[in-house]
Amino acid sequence: MRAFMVEKYGDQAGMRDAEQPDPQVGADDVLVKIHAAGVNPLDFKIRNGDFKAFLPYRLPLVLGNDLAGTVVQAGPSVTRFAVGDEVYARPDKDRIGTFAELIAVHQDDLAPKPATLTMAEAASLPLVALTAWQALVERAHVQPGQKVLIHAGAGGLGSIAVQLAKALGAHVATTVSTAKIDLAEDLGADIVVDYRTQDFEEVLDGYDVVLDSLGGENLAKSLRVLKPGGMAISVAGPPDPAFARELGLNPVFRLATTALSFKTRRDAKRRGVTYSFLFMKAGGDQLRELTPLIDAGKVRPVVDRVFPFDETLQAMEYVEKGRAKAGKVVVSMT
């Protein structure tokens, strides 16, 4: 099969288009012919080696973390899928590789593709939709009437999280640039803060939950808009000890996460709020729970641009340099 490989950590020069053996299919695996793959910031962070301390991949590595496609083979223990089924998934972190013609995915990580979506639209969703679900439903337990702040509400994660929070009955605020205010309102945000002209900390107060995808000073300010008992969840802030325990990392890395997140956790504690770092997990069952919301139009994909498979490296560069205007970028194999 054809695939885009990372041969050495670093910039785009460490990647190439190569022929690889077809994946081996285990007893619980489903072999998927990939029709489209989403492009995420996670892809170039893995390529750059940013996560090699706790994601020690063996190089060369096929990159890619989102897919939509068709089942072409099912292992002998597979009960959920059959040849010909249309599926979508974020493969497990240890089995990534969606910038390829084929991938073997454990059946528990797959879900039937939403009937209302194209392959490209479906491929844009798994990683960001699972991240939003795990933050807002699994970790924050968002309830109707609660106040939720979603940063970067026109981005890949933010555009889905705004819609999910609204579907959960929350009052939703978001931050976007001036050009994206209309989109944020169309996605359902009740309050839209133009970060180019407004400081969200001066506009917002008393929030139950903040989902932060920017880190740094943005996270520090987010703690200050929470009400006592509130929770800030970040996918870009410092990893915390709970994350290290969840991944079963060694004592040295656990100590490092304790140090890295000390100031943020201390500031949160002083304000009577909670800080939590989130590194999303694969989950076919959670995608199944999201599908009715998608097919009902309550959560819809936002796709900025679709690149042909030949231009996978250009698609990554497009995302890395911040050229996407809104939502996700997708690579199409067809």
HELIX and SHEET records of a PDB file:
HELIX    1   1 GLN A   12  GLY A   14  5                                   3    
HELIX    2   2 PRO A   41  ASN A   48  1                                   8    
HELIX    3   3 LYS A   93  ARG A   95  5                                   3    
HELIX    4   4 GLN A  107  ASP A  109  5                                   3    
HELIX    5   5 MET A  119  ALA A  123  1                                   5    
HELIX    6   6 PRO A  126  TRP A  133  1                                   8    
HELIX    7   7 GLN A  134  ARG A  139  3                                   6    
HELIX    8   8 GLY A  156  ALA A  167  1                                  12    
HELIX    9   9 THR A  178  LYS A  180  5                                   3    
HELIX   10  10 ILE A  181  ASP A  186  1                                   6    
HELIX   11  11 PHE A  200  VAL A  203  1                                   4    
HELIX   12  12 GLY A  216  LEU A  223  1                                   8    
HELIX   13  13 PRO A  241  LEU A  247  1                                   7    
HELIX   14  14 PRO A  251  LEU A  260  1                                  10    
HELIX   15  15 PHE A  262  ARG A  270  1                                   9    
HELIX   16  16 GLY A  284  ASP A  295  1                                  12    
HELIX   17  17 PHE A  309  GLU A  311  5                                   3    
HELIX   18  18 THR A  312  GLU A  320  1                                   9    
SHEET    1   A 3 MET A  15  GLU A  19  0                                        
SHEET    2   A 3 ARG A   2  VAL A   6 -1                                        
SHEET    3   A 3 LEU A  61  VAL A  62 -1                                        
SHEET    1   B 5 LEU A 102  HIS A 106  0                                        
SHEET    2   B 5 ASP A  29  VAL A  39 -1                                        
SHEET    3   B 5 LEU A  67  ALA A  74 -1                                        
SHEET    4   B 5 GLU A  86  ALA A  89 -1                                        
SHEET    5   B 5 LEU A 110  PRO A 112 -1                                        
SHEET    1   C 4 LEU A 102  HIS A 106  0                                        
SHEET    2   C 4 ASP A  29  VAL A  39 -1                                        
SHEET    3   C 4 LYS A 328  SER A 332 -1                                        
SHEET    4   C 4 VAL A 303  PRO A 308  1                                        
SHEET    1   D 6 ILE A 191  ASP A 194  0                                        
SHEET    2   D 6 HIS A 171  VAL A 176  1                                        
SHEET    3   D 6 LYS A 147  ILE A 150  1                                        
SHEET    4   D 6 TYR A 207  ASP A 212  1                                        
SHEET    5   D 6 LEU A 226  SER A 234  1                                        
SHEET    6   D 6 THR A 274  PHE A 277  1                                        
END                                                                             
